[in-house]
Amino acid sequence: MKICSSIVFTALPRFVFTSFPGATSNALRKATLLLFSIVVLLMGSTAAVRGQSALDGFDPNANGAVRAVVVQPDGKILIGGDFTTLSPNGGPAVTRNYIARLNPDGTLDTAFDPNANSSVYSIAVQADGKVLAGGFFTSIGGQTRNYIARLDATTGAADSFDPNANGTVLSIAVQADGKILAGGAFTSIGGQTRNYMARLNGTTGAADSFDPNANDFVLSIAVQADGKNLAGGRFTNIGGQTRNRIARLDATTGAADSFDPNANSDVLSIAVQTDGKILAGGNFTNIGGQTRNFIARLDATTGAADSFDPNANSVVLSIAVQADGKILAGGVFTFIGGQARNFMARLETDGGLDQTLDLSTVGSQVLATAVQPDGKIIIGGSFSSVLGVTRNNIARLNTDGTLDTAFNPNASDFVNSIAVQADGKILAGGGFTSIGGQTRNYIARLDATTGLADSFDPNANSYVYSIAVQADGKILAGGFFESIGGQTRQFIARLDTTGAADSFDPNANNSVLSIAVQADGKILAGGGFTSIGGQPRNRIARLDATTGAADSFNPNANGTVNAIAVQGDGKILAGGAFTSIGGQPRNLFARLTNDTAALQNLAVTHTAVTWTLGGSSS
């Protein structure tokens, strides 16, 4: 079965009803390191890189908010929102008004151009591939279509389906029999008076006899396995019964059944678990007969709230259930499941927070992460507590997210680089002068069990920002130092197992902030330098493993490169304060490839990371 996933978090929707009239700073460096540590932790892997550099990165580059994302079975990506242009993969701006389709590599599907005249807020794909869209538009696909339309799967042209709603359509769901449920701010749709919710014939768009007759907006619709329809919104009467903001409706008549959670404020999102229990999110503080702040789980028969109680501190706008049963919630909250969480969280089925990796459980910033072979996670940064326990700047989490209480190096200042040796010992670099119970200036090696410092003592004279371990066990270090391992070394050095510097001496003229080792042994370096390895190299370079000389690899970034990682396929990820790299405009994040192919499937802008999730499950 194909699984297509998207989660869209927005502010509370606006409504239309036609009867109404009318870079190089320390803070940026730390933020980039934090973002990059998450990306690398999720990806993992290192591999060989060959040849020259060119950019690779999925980058639709919309000029306005994206409100809806749907991945088609063929991998193409439908997007709707407030945008009017896309500049795919660094190319020139192309007009795409409020709806577009992208190829899997991020290029524009040029054949599909519905050209809506206002925002698209909801998209659904029928089994035959045709595309349903709802929103604020009155023209789409070359036809007059008020707030809802169906579009040809190839061209985006509107077909004869024309429900002609008189107000905004905010939610669309397709039943197993192909009939189409719509919810929103309308009072007429499909040729009939239908207040805020209707079911439409899948061919003609005509409203059938299903008529819940809500007395206010319907904002969310979900279909149960038995065909009954769940509705959430702002209404207090629906299906012929008093139902406050959430109800379940008979699939034939639209009449409300006995399910009555009685929410005390808006229900904005509904999702159904595989066991039939119903998750609700919104602006309520009481639902199902219990105090439940903004999120609850309801018994499928009675509507009573069960013991699931994440207790969010503000509105929950979106809920989705993962294949493993864990629950994703998005909204405007900053606390949920007993922990700080900004706007998004993953919850266990009992309502507790999933803590498999929780970067917000620390007292301040996490700047480095490393995963041990046993699955335990080492975190470094600028913090003084983890999960309510004192831990200064470095800590280790067990595989279940709990604190490893035996490991406590107690660094005196920030830790922003961590690497694990083959023997399990842990290398740490940063701004500290004491760690593991010993005086250690900016770099140290720690016992794998206790975190105590061993005899390894390179004694750098300034910050160490990056550490990498070669296959032969030698240790590469980069940072702001000019002396390390008993030798003069400008910003980058290689150390033997005792901490002494060897003959490797690239002699950078400014900071080295990130180091990665390819499978062929060549060394990638990023930072603030403009000369390294005897060559002009702006902020990123590749060095010979023996001599430290720079080779022909020259992406020529125009701003600091703070982080580098190598993918399994050999492509190189770079993050930093640049706006141009590899001969192309790229804001803060880019992927470099080994040939001239470019621009495939990753986009990071100055303010947002965009992930498109799609895959297969048997």
C-alpha positions in Angstrom: 0.0 0.0 0.0 1.3 3.4 -1.0 1.7 5.8 2.0 1.7 9.5 1.2 2.2 11.8 4.1 2.1 15.5 4.7 1.6 17.7 7.8 0.8 21.3 7.3 0.8 23.7 10.3 -0.7 27.1 9.8 -2.4 29.8 11.8 -6.2 29.5 12.3 -7.8 29.8 8.8 -9.4 32.9 7.4 -12.9 32.4 6.0 -14.7 33.7 2.9 -18.5 33.7 2.6 -19.9 35.4 -0.5 -23.0 36.9 1.2 -20.7 39.2 3.1 -19.7 42.4 1.5 -16.5 43.2 0.3 24.9 35.4 8.9 28.3 34.9 10.3 27.5 35.6 13.9 28.0 33.1 16.8 24.3 32.7 17.2 23.8 31.9 13.5 26.8 29.5 13.6 25.2 27.7 16.6 21.8 27.6 15.0 23.3 26.1 11.8 25.2 23.5 13.8 22.0 22.6 15.7 20.0 22.2 12.5 22.8 20.3 10.8 23.3 17.9 13.7 19.7 16.9 13.5 19.9 16.3 9.7 23.1 14.3 10.0 21.8 12.3 12.9 18.7 11.4 10.9 20.7 10.5 7.8 23.9 9.0 9.1 26.7 7.6 6.8 30.0 8.5 5.1 31.3 7.6 1.6 33.8 8.4 -1.1 33.6 11.6 -3.2 35.2 11.9 -6.6 35.6 14.6 -9.2 34.3 18.2 -9.2 31.5 19.8 -7.2 28.0 20.9 -8.4 24.9 21.6 -6.4 22.2 19.1 -5.7 19.0 20.2 -3.8 15.3 20.0 -4.1 14.3 23.6 -4.1 10.8 24.7 -5.4 11.4 28.1 -3.9 7.8 29.3 -3.6 7.2 33.0 -2.9 4.3 32.4 -0.5 3.1 30.0 2.2 2.5 26.4 1.2 -0.8 25.3 2.9 -1.3 21.8 1.5 1.1 19.0 0.3 0.1 15.7 -1.2 2.4 13.1 -2.6 0.9 11.2 -5.6 1.4 7.5 -6.0 3.9 8.2 -8.9 6.0 10.4 -6.5 4.9 13.7 -8.0 4.1 16.4 -5.4 1.0 18.6 -5.4 1.2 21.8 -3.4 -1.3 24.4 -2.7 -1.2 27.7 -0.8 -0.7 31.4 -1.1 2.2 31.5 -3.6 2.1 32.9 -7.1 5.6 31.9 -8.4 8.0 29.1 -8.0 11.7 29.2 -8.9 12.5 25.5 -9.1 16.0 24.4 -8.3 17.5 27.9 -8.6 16.0 28.6 -12.0 14.1 31.7 -13.1 10.7 32.4 -11.5 7.8 30.6 -13.1 4.2 31.8 -12.5 2.2 29.2 -10.7 -0.8 30.7 -9.0 -1.7 29.0 -5.7 -1.4 25.4 -6.9 1.3 23.5 -8.7 2.8 20.0 -9.2 6.5 19.2 -8.8 8.4 16.2 -10.2 10.1 14.0 -7.6 13.4 15.8 -8.4 11.9 19.2 -7.5 11.6 20.5 -11.0 8.2 21.9 -12.1 5.7 19.6 -13.9 5.2 22.2 -16.7 2.1 20.4 -18.1 0.1 20.9 -14.9 -1.1 24.5 -14.4 -4.6 25.0 -12.9 -3.8 28.7 -12.4 -6.2 29.5 -9.5 -7.1 33.1 -8.8 -6.8 32.7 -5.0 -5.4 30.5 -2.2 -5.8 26.7 -2.3 -6.1 25.2 1.3 -7.1 21.6 0.7 -6.0 19.0 -1.9 -7.1 15.3 -2.3 -6.3 12.8 -5.0 -8.9 10.4 -6.2 -8.2 6.7 -7.0 -8.2 7.6 -10.7 -5.6 10.2 -10.2 -7.8 13.3 -10.6 -7.1 16.1 -8.2 -9.6 17.7 -5.9 -8.9 21.3 -4.7 -10.6 23.5 -2.2 -10.0 27.0 -1.0 -10.7 30.7 -1.7 -10.6 30.7 -5.5 -13.4 31.4 -8.0 -11.4 30.4 -11.0 -9.2 27.4 -11.5 -8.2 25.0 -14.3 -9.4 27.5 -17.0 -12.9 27.6 -15.7 -15.1 29.5 -13.3 -15.1 27.2 -10.2 -16.2 28.6 -6.9 -14.1 27.3 -4.0 -13.9 23.7 -5.1 -12.9 22.0 -8.3 -11.6 18.7 -9.8 -8.6 18.9 -12.1 -7.3 16.7 -14.9 -4.4 14.6 -13.6 -2.1 15.6 -16.4 -2.9 19.2 -17.4 -4.7 20.6 -14.4 -7.7 21.6 -16.5 -11.0 21.7 -14.6 -13.4 19.0 -15.7 -17.2 19.1 -15.6 -17.4 18.6 -11.8 -18.8 21.9 -10.5 -20.3 21.9 -7.1 -20.3 25.7 -7.2 -20.0 26.4 -3.4 -20.9 29.9 -2.2 -18.2 30.0 0.5 -14.8 28.7 1.3 -14.1 25.0 1.2 -11.5 24.1 3.9 -11.6 20.3 4.1 -12.0 17.6 1.5 -12.1 13.8 2.0 -12.8 11.0 -0.5 -14.9 8.0 0.6 -14.1 4.5 -0.5 -17.0 4.6 -2.9 -15.6 7.7 -4.6 -18.1 10.2 -3.2 -16.6 13.4 -2.0 -17.1 15.0 1.4 -16.5 18.7 1.7 -16.5 21.0 4.8 -16.1 24.7 5.1 -17.9 28.1 5.3 -20.5 27.5 2.5 -24.3 27.3 2.8 -24.9 26.2 -0.8 -23.0 23.5 -2.8 -23.7 20.9 -5.4 -27.0 22.7 -6.4 -28.5 22.3 -2.9 -28.7 24.2 0.3 -26.0 22.6 2.5 -24.8 24.3 5.6 -21.1 23.9 6.0 -20.9 20.2 5.1 -22.0 18.2 2.1 -21.4 15.0 0.1 -21.0 15.3 -3.6 -21.4 12.9 -6.4 -18.0 11.8 -7.7 -19.0 12.4 -11.3 -21.2 15.5 -11.4 -20.5 17.3 -8.2 -24.2 17.3 -7.3 -25.0 17.1 -3.6 -26.7 13.9 -2.5 -29.2 13.4 0.3 -26.5 13.4 3.0 -27.3 16.7 4.8 -25.9 17.2 8.3 -27.0 20.8 8.3 -24.4 22.2 10.6 -25.0 25.6 12.1 -21.4 26.8 11.8 -18.1 26.1 10.1 -16.9 22.5 9.5 -13.1 22.6 9.7 -12.1 18.9 9.7 -13.5 15.7 8.2 -12.4 12.1 8.7 -13.9 8.8 7.5 -14.0 5.8 9.8 -13.4 2.3 8.5 -17.1 1.5 8.8 -17.9 4.5 6.5 -19.3 6.8 9.2 -18.1 10.4 9.0 -16.5 12.4 11.7 -16.8 16.2 11.6 -15.1 18.8 13.7 -15.4 22.6 13.7 -17.2 25.5 15.2 -20.8 24.2 15.1 -23.1 23.5 18.0 -25.7 21.7 16.1 -25.2 19.1 13.3 -27.0 16.0 12.0 -30.3 17.1 13.7 -28.7 17.1 17.2 -27.0 19.4 19.6 -23.4 18.5 19.1 -20.7 20.9 20.3 -17.9 21.2 17.8 -17.5 17.4 17.1 -19.9 14.7 15.9 -20.2 11.4 14.1 -22.7 11.2 11.2 -24.5 8.4 9.5 -22.9 7.6 6.2 -26.3 7.7 4.4 -28.4 10.4 6.0 -25.9 12.6 7.8 -27.8 12.2 11.0 -25.7 12.4 14.2 -25.4 9.2 16.2 -25.0 8.9 20.0 -21.3 9.8 19.9 -21.2 13.1 21.7 -17.8 14.3 23.1 -19.3 17.8 23.7 -16.1 20.0 23.2 -16.2 23.4 24.8 -14.4 25.1 21.8 -13.4 24.6 18.2 -12.2 21.1 17.0 -9.7 21.8 14.3 -8.3 18.3 13.5 -9.5 14.7 13.7 -7.6 11.5 13.1 -8.7 7.8 13.6 -6.4 5.2 15.1 -6.3 1.7 13.7 -8.1 0.5 16.9 -11.0 2.9 16.0 -10.3 5.4 18.8 -10.6 9.0 17.7 -8.0 11.7 18.3 -9.1 15.3 18.3 -7.1 18.5 18.4 -8.2 22.1 18.6 -8.9 25.1 20.9 -10.9 23.2 23.6 -10.1 22.6 27.2 -12.9 20.2 27.9 -14.0 17.3 25.8 -15.4 13.8 26.3 -16.5 14.7 29.8 -13.0 15.5 31.0 -10.6 18.4 31.2 -8.4 18.0 28.2 -6.3 20.9 27.0 -6.3 21.1 23.2 -5.8 17.4 22.5 -7.7 14.3 23.5 -8.5 10.7 22.6 -12.1 9.6 22.5 -13.9 6.2 22.9 -15.2 5.3 19.5 -18.6 4.3 20.9 -19.4 6.8 23.6 -17.1 9.8 22.8 -15.8 9.7 26.4 -12.2 10.8 26.8 -9.8 8.1 27.9 -6.6 8.4 29.9 -4.6 9.9 27.0 -3.8 13.4 28.2 -0.8 15.2 26.7 -2.1 18.5 28.2 -0.8 20.9 25.6 -0.5 24.5 26.7 -2.0 26.0 23.5 -3.9 25.1 20.3 -3.4 21.9 18.4 -4.0 22.4 14.7 -3.0 19.1 13.2 -2.9 15.4 14.2 -1.6 12.4 12.3 -1.0 8.8 13.3 2.2 7.0 12.3 2.3 3.4 11.2 3.7 2.4 14.6 0.8 4.0 16.4 2.7 7.0 17.6 0.9 10.3 17.3 2.2 13.5 15.6 0.7 16.8 16.8 1.3 20.2 15.4 0.1 23.6 16.5 1.0 26.7 18.4 1.9 25.0 21.7 5.2 25.2 23.5 4.6 22.5 26.1 2.9 19.0 25.6 3.3 15.6 27.1 5.0 17.0 30.2 7.9 18.5 28.3 8.7 21.7 26.4 7.9 21.3 22.7 7.7 24.1 20.2 4.9 23.7 17.8 5.4 20.0 17.0 5.7 16.8 19.1 5.4 13.1 18.8 3.4 11.3 21.5 3.4 7.7 22.7 0.0 5.9 22.6 -0.4 6.6 26.3 -0.1 10.3 25.8 3.4 10.6 27.1 6.1 12.3 25.1 8.1 10.2 22.7 11.7 10.9 24.0 13.7 8.8 21.5 15.4 12.0 20.7 14.4 15.2 22.5 16.6 18.2 21.8 14.2 20.4 23.9 14.8 18.4 27.2 18.0 20.3 27.8 18.4 23.6 29.6 19.6 25.7 26.6 21.3 24.7 23.3 22.3 21.4 21.8 25.2 21.9 19.3 26.5 18.4 18.7 25.1 14.8 18.7 26.7 11.4 18.1 25.1 8.0 18.1 27.1 5.1 19.7 27.1 1.6 18.2 24.9 0.5 21.0 22.3 3.2 20.1 23.0 5.5 23.0 23.1 9.2 22.0 25.7 11.7 23.2 24.7 15.3 23.2 26.9 18.4 23.6 26.1 22.0 23.8 25.5 24.9 26.2 23.2 23.5 28.8 23.1 22.9 32.5 20.4 20.2 32.8 18.9 17.3 30.9 15.5 15.9 31.8 15.6 17.8 35.0 19.0 16.5 36.1 22.2 18.6 36.3 24.4 17.9 33.3 26.9 20.6 32.3 27.3 20.9 28.5 27.6 17.2 27.7 25.4 14.2 28.5 24.3 10.7 27.2 20.8 9.4 26.6 19.8 5.8 26.7 18.1 4.4 23.6 14.7 5.0 25.2 15.5 8.7 25.7 16.1 8.5 29.5 19.4 9.9 30.9 22.4 7.6 31.3 23.2 8.5 34.9 26.6 6.9 34.9 28.1 9.2 32.3 28.8 12.7 33.6 31.9 14.5 32.2 30.8 17.9 33.6 32.4 20.2 31.1 33.2 23.8 32.3 31.9 25.4 29.0 30.2 24.6 25.8 30.8 21.3 23.8 30.1 21.7 20.1 31.9 18.6 18.6 31.7 15.0 19.6 33.2 11.9 17.9 33.2 8.2 19.0 36.4 6.2 18.4 36.3 2.5 17.3 37.2 1.5 20.8 34.2 3.4 22.2 36.1 6.2 23.7 34.6 9.6 23.2 36.3 12.7 21.8 34.9 16.1 22.7 35.8 19.6 21.5 34.5 23.0 22.4 35.1 26.0 24.7 35.9 24.2 28.0 39.0 24.2 30.0 37.9 21.4 32.3 36.1 18.1 31.5 36.0 14.6 32.8 37.6 15.6 36.1 40.8 17.0 34.5 42.1 20.3 33.1 41.7 19.9 29.4 41.9 22.9 27.1 39.3 22.8 24.4 39.7 19.1 23.5 39.6 15.8 25.4 39.0 12.1 25.2 36.6 10.5 27.7 36.0 7.1 29.1 33.1 5.4 27.4 31.4 4.4 30.7 32.1 7.1 33.2 33.0 10.1 31.1 36.3 10.6 32.9 39.2 12.2 30.8 42.1 9.9 29.9 45.8 10.9 29.3 45.1 12.3 25.8 45.8 16.0 26.1 46.6 18.1 22.9 46.3 21.3 24.9 44.9 23.6 22.2 45.2 27.3 22.8 41.7 28.2 21.6 38.3 26.7 20.7 38.0 23.3 19.0 34.9 23.3 16.8 35.2 20.1 14.8 36.6 16.6 15.4 36.7 13.6 13.0 38.4 10.2 13.3 40.2 8.7 10.4 40.1 4.9 9.7 43.6 4.5 11.1 42.5 6.1 14.4 44.3 9.4 13.9 42.2 12.4 15.0 41.5 15.5 12.9 40.7 18.7 14.7 39.5 22.1 13.5 38.7 25.4 15.2 40.1 28.7 16.2 43.4 27.5 17.6 47.0 28.3 16.4 48.7 25.8 18.6 47.7 22.2 19.4 49.5 18.9 20.0 52.7 20.6 20.9 53.0 22.3 17.4 52.1 25.5 15.7 49.0 24.6 13.6 46.7 27.2 12.1 43.1 26.3 12.7 43.4 22.6 11.6 45.6 19.7 12.7 45.9 15.9 12.9 46.7 14.2 16.2 48.0 10.8 17.0 46.5 8.7 19.7 48.6 10.4 22.4 47.4 13.9 21.3 50.7 14.9 19.5 50.3 16.7 16.1 51.8 14.9 13.1 53.2 16.5 9.9 49.8 17.1 8.3 49.6 20.9 8.1 47.1 22.6 5.7 47.8 26.0 7.3 44.4 27.7 6.9 44.3 31.4 7.2 41.1 31.4 9.3 38.8 29.2 11.3 38.0 25.6 10.4 34.5 24.8 11.8 33.7 21.4 10.2 35.7 18.4 9.1 34.6 15.2 7.3 36.6 12.2 6.0 35.7 10.5 2.7 36.0 6.8 2.3 39.1 7.3 0.1 40.7 9.2 3.0 40.6 12.7 1.6 39.6 15.3 4.1 36.8 17.9 3.6 37.1 21.1 5.6 34.7 24.0 6.0 34.9 27.3 7.9 35.8 31.0 7.5 39.1 30.6 5.7 39.9 31.9 2.2 43.2 30.0 1.9 44.0 26.4 2.9 46.3 23.7 1.7 48.4 26.1 -0.2 45.6 27.3 -2.4 42.9 30.0 -2.4 39.8 28.2 -1.3 36.8 30.2 -0.1 35.3 28.5 3.0 35.3 24.9 1.8 38.1 22.6 0.4 39.2 19.0 0.1 42.7 18.1 1.3 45.2 15.4 0.6 45.3 13.0 3.5 49.1 12.9 3.6 50.3 16.4 2.8 47.2 18.5 3.5 47.4 20.1 0.1 44.1 21.3 -1.4 43.0 19.4 -4.6 40.8 20.8 -7.4 37.5 20.5 -5.5 36.4 24.2 -5.2 32.8 25.1 -4.5 33.7 28.6 -3.7 31.2 29.5 -1.0 30.5 33.2 -0.4 30.0 32.8 3.3 31.1 30.7 6.2 30.6 26.9 5.9 29.8 25.7 9.5 29.0 22.1 8.8 29.8 19.3 6.3 28.6 15.7 6.1 29.1 13.0 3.4 26.1 10.9 2.3 26.3 7.2 1.5 26.2 8.0 -2.2 29.2 10.3 -1.9 27.3 13.6 -2.2 28.4 16.3 0.2 26.0 18.3 2.5 27.2 21.8 3.5 25.5 24.2 5.9 26.6 27.7 6.9 26.0 31.4 6.3 26.5 31.4 2.5 24.0 32.5 -0.1 26.1 31.2 -3.1 28.0 27.9 -3.4 28.9 25.7 -6.3 28.2 28.5 -8.7 24.5 28.8 -7.7 22.4 30.8 -5.2 21.8 28.7 -2.1 20.7 30.1 1.2 22.5 28.5 4.2 22.3 24.8 3.1 23.2 22.9 -0.1 24.2 19.5 -1.4 27.2 19.1 -3.6 27.5 16.3 -6.0 30.4 14.6 -7.8 29.3 15.5 -11.4 27.3 18.2 -13.2 23.8 16.8 -12.2 22.1 19.2 -9.8 19.1 19.9 -7.6 17.2 16.9 -6.5 15.5 16.6 -3.2 16.4 18.9 -0.3 15.5 22.5 0.4 16.4 24.7 3.4 15.6 28.4 3.4 16.6 31.0 6.0 13.4 30.4 8.0 12.2 26.9 7.2 13.1 23.3 6.5 10.8 21.6 4.0 10.5 17.8 4.2 8.4 15.8 1.8 7.6 12.3 3.1 6.5 9.5 0.8 7.2 5.8 0.6 5.9 2.3 0.4 4.6 -0.1 3.0 3.6 -3.7 2.3 
